[in-house]
Amino acid sequence: MTASVSTTTAVIKSAEALQKARSLSPLLRTHAPDCEAERRLTEPVVAALAEAGMFKLWLPARYGGTQAGARVLVEVVAALAEGDGSAAWLTSHMAAGTWMAARFPEPARSELLGCPDVRITGVLAPSAQARPVPGGWRVTGRWPYNSGGSLSTHVMLGCLLTDDAGRTAGQALCAIPAGDLTFEDTWHVLGMRATASSTATATDLFVPESRVVRMQELFGPLDQDAGAPVAPVLLLALLSPQLGMGRAALAHVLAHASEKPVAGTYYDTQAESVAFQLHVAEAAVKIETAEALALRVADELDAATESGTPLAFADRARARALVCRAVTEVVDAIALLATAHGSGGFADSSPFQRIWRDVNMAARHVNASPAVAHETYGKSLLGRPERAARIV
C-alpha cells in the first residue's frame, strides 16, 4: 500500500511472497501447539517468517520490502493462517505497522524503516498522555493490547497531546523503540494466545518531535469527505487471518468426514449424511463469500492507491461494512462446522478447537464490530451528519 514500483517487479515479488507463505503453512501448523503453550511465537517460527520476508510485505521496495498491495496482503496472510492464526495475525499487524510508519515524514520514516530486521507493531488508541518538553514530548501511559510488541523494532502508540497547562490539545501517534518500553504479560484469554498481545508501558519517556505525528497529518481531518482509507486498510489486516483459519477448519472437517460415524443414525460416515452435506456446503459458501468481500475491498484500495485518488467517505464506510460482514461470515461458518464435526473437534488434541477459539477471539476486536460498521454505513447511505466511528 505504498508508492508503486515497476509492475513486473511488483508482480514477481508478490507471487514469490504468496508461494513462500503457502510453503510455510505446514511448518506453522506443526509448531502451532507449542506457540500456543508458550503464548508467543517460538524462535523457529519467527526465524522462518523473517527469512521468508513475511514481516516486510508492506515495506517499501527501497528499504528491501515486498511493497505488496492490499490484495497480496489478504492472500499471503490467509495462506499463513491455514497453518496458524496467531502467526498470520502478527504478520498482518506488522504489515499494518509498516504501512503506518511509511506515512511518517522524513527523517523519521527512514529511521523507522531502515532497520535491517524492521518489525513494527502498534496500538492506535490514545491511552497515554504526552506533555511538551524542549525537543519533543514526555510520554506516560499503558497500551493494551500490543500484539507482537516484544518482537518489534519500533512500536507506534497513540497519545493525547497536552499543552503546558495539562489540557488536551490533540492526538498523535508516537514511534518508540521497543527497547524503550516495558511489556506487561496481560494477555490471558481464550484464543489467539500465541500473539503475545501484552500491555506496552512507558513512564516519563522522552520521544523526539521527529517521531511524533499528529493524527490529522496521518489520517486527515476526521470529518473530511475524502481521504486515506485508513480504517479499511487496517480492517483488512484484522480480517485476513480469519479467512485462512476458516479454510483450515473446513479442510479439517472434510478430511475426517469419510471416517467419522454419525452416532444414533443409519449413516456409517458423516460424508453420507445429507444434514452434514448441507452444513459443510453452507459453511464453504460463507467462507468463499468472506473471501470475495475481502478481495473486493482490497482491489478497490489497490486501485485508489495506484491512481492516487482518495476514497470518499461513503466508499470508506461501505468498505468497513463489507469487511465486518466478512468477519461475521467466517464466524458463522466456523459455528456450522463445529456442529457438523461434532464434540470430538473440541478435544485438546484437535486443531479444530484452537481454530474455533482463535476465530472467535479475533472477531471480537473492537474495530471489527459489525454494529458500528453498519451504523456508520447506514448513516452514510441516509446522508446523516452524525458519526459513529472516529476513523473511517
PyMOL commands that set and color helices and strands:
alter all, ss='L'
color gray80, all
select helices_A, chain A and resi 7-38+43-51+54-56+61-63+70-81+85-101+108-113+149-151+178-180+193-195+209-211+215-219+230-256+270-272+274-307+313-341+343-346+351-362+366-368+370-382
alter helices_A, ss='H'
color red, helices_A
select strands_A, chain A and resi 120-123+128-133+136-146+154-162+168-177+182-184+198-208+212-214+226-227+311-312
alter strands_A, ss='S'
color yellow, strands_A
deselect
rebuild
show_as cartoon
